[in-house]
Amino acid sequence: MNESKKITHDKVPNFIRSIILEDLEMGKNEGRVHTRFPPEPNGYLHIGHAKAICLNFGLAEEFGGLCNLRFDDTNPIKEEEAYIRAIQEDVKWLGFDWEDRLYYASDYFDQMADYAVQLIRAGKAYVDDMSSDEIREYRGTLKEPGKESLYRNRSVKENMDLFERMRAGEFRDGSRVLRAKIDMASGNLNMRDPVMYRILHAKHHRTGEKWCIYPLYDWAHGLEDSIESITHSICTLEFEDHRPLYDWFLDQLNIFHPQQIEFARLNLSFTVMSKRRLLELVRKKVVRGWDDPRMPTISGLRRRGYTPQSIRDFCERIGVAKRDSVVDMALLEHCVRNDLNQNAPRVMGVLHPLRVVIKNYPEEQVEEFDAPYFPDDPPRMGSRKVPFSREIYIEQADFQENPSKKYFRLAPSREVRLRWAYYVKCIHVVKDDKTGEIVEIHCTYDPETKGGWAPDGRKVKGTIHWVSASHALEAEVHLYDHLFAVSDPDNAEGETDWMSHLNPHSLEILKSCMVEPSLARAEPGNHYQFERQGYFCVDPDSSAEKLVFNRTVSLRDSWVKIEKANQGK
C-alpha cells in the first residue's frame, strides 16, 4: 500500500483490526475504511451500544476513514423523535462526530421499493396472502424443511400489480406481504422466503403518510450499507446467520457489497441489556426513566457521573471477541474510578451527620483552613478555604461509644485528627433520654495542633472528615447499588420472572447530608470525591436552593482484587 496510507497505532489487537489492516494492505475498497453506527430509534442507547459506537467510530478514526450515524427507522409504531435526539446526544457525549453524515433508512425508501420491483421482475420476489401465523407454520423448523406458500408461483405480472396496490394503500394491515423467493428447504431459516415488506398504515416521523408499506430490517439492512458504500459492516453475533441473506439480496441486485463482520455483544453483570426489558422497567416505573442512574443506558450512566473517558476506556479494555461472555460490572466501576481518581477534586461531605461541640473552642471564633483540591498534587487546581468553628458535624460511623479492637476513630477519651484542622478528644456523650440514641458528642481540641499536626510529635491513628455546622450546606444524596440482586437476572435459578431479581436496596436517598460551603458553586455534571466516601456527581435537578448529589461509585475497587485473584490461578 502507499506509504502515506500506512497506519500505526497502539490499540489492543483484535480480529476486526486485523481484517481491516489486511484489507488496507491489499488495497481493497481503494484503501477506504467506511463504517456506520445504525441504531433503531425505539429506545435509549445502553452500554452495549456504547461498545458499538466506540468500535465503529473508533476504527474509522484510527484508520483515517469515515463513520456514518444512521437511524434504522423502518418501524414507525415504535420510533420517536425523542429517541433520535437522545441517541445523537449520547454519541456526541462519548466524543464522536458524524460530521455531515447523518442518515436515515427512510432516506432510501424509494430506492428500496425500486430494488423490490427489480426482484419481482426477476421472479425473485412474490406477494403472499398468507397470515403471519400461516407463514410461521409453513416456515418449518431446524429439523424439518419449510413448505412453499400457495401464492409462491404467482406470475410476475400479478405480483407487480399486487405490490403496486399494496404501496397505494388498497389493502388492510397484515393482509399481504412481499417475500423473497429463495429456498424453503434451506438449512438456514433466514433463507426460507423471508418477508421484505409488510402493510402498515402508520404515520412515519419523517415521511408522514407517504408510505403504508414498510421494509423489514433484514431487507433494509444490507441495502442501506450498500447505498452508503460502507466497507466494513460491523454487527453483533446474532446477525451472523442473517449474513447469507444479506449477501443473497446484494448479489441478486448486483450492487456494491460491503463486508459484514460479526462480534460478540456486550453482556454486563447485575443488569439487563435488552431494550425491550429496559423499556418495561421504564413503563412500569421501576425506575424514574431512561436516564435513571441505575439503568445501563448511556444517559443513565451520564447522570450517575460516569465520564465519556471511562466508558471509552472500558470498551477498549473488554475488546472484541467472537464468543459471548458476561463482563463483570466491577471492571466498568474500576474504569470510572480510575478516571475520577485523577480528575475529581477532593471535598468534604458528611452523609450521616453527628453534631460535635468543641467545648474549649471560643464560641464566636471562626478559622479558615487552606485545603488543596488534590492533596497529592497541591498546585493542581489550587485549594479552597474550609471554615472551622466550635460546632461541627462528623459521620455517625466515625464515633463508637464502645469501640472494637481495630476501631481507630473517635471514642470516649480517644484523640483523633480532624482533616486539615486540629486534634480533638471526646470527653462526653449526649444521648436522647427516651431512645438512648447518641445525639451529640462533646470534645476538647488542642490549639497547638493547628493544621492537623502535633508539634510534640505525638501520633494519632485516626483522621476523620467534618464540616462546620454553621457553614455547612444541606444536601440530598442518592446512593446507588446494582439494579439487580443477582449477577445474571436473565438466567438466574429459582424465580422465572426476571423482575423478581430486582434489588430492593438499589437506591437509598439521604435527605439531610451536610457538605462544605465551597460546593455552593457546584454545577450539574460536576464531579467530586467526597473524602473517605466515594465519587459523586451533581445531579441535573440540583440547584442553589436544593443541592443533589449522585454517588457514582465508592472508593473501594473490587476489580483490583478480581484481577489479583485471576493472576494467582
Protein Blocks (a to p, Z undefined) as FASTA:
>chain_A
ZZklpccdfbdcdfklmmmmmmmmnopghhpacddddddffbccdfklmmmmmmmmmmmm
mnopacddddddfbfklgcfklmmmmmmmmmmnopaekjacccfklmmmmmmmmmmmmmm
nopaccdfbdfklmmmmnopfkbccdddfklmgcfklmmmmmmmmmnopacehkaccddd
fbfkbfblklnopafbdcdddddfklommbacdcdfklmmmmmmmmnopabdcddfklmm
mmmmmmmmmmmnopacdddddddddddehiafbfklmmmmmmnomagbjklckbcbfklm
mmnopafklmmmmmmmnopafbdcdddfklmmmmmmmmmmmmmccddddfbdcddddfkl
cfkbccdddddfblmlmmggpaadddddfbdcddfklpcfbacfklcbdcehiacddehi
accddfbdcddfklopafbdcddddfklgghiafklpacfbdcddddfklpccddddddd
dfbfbfblmlcghjfblklmpcfklpccdfbbcddfklmmpcehiacddehkbccdddfk
bcfklccdddfbdfbdfklmmmmmmmmZZ
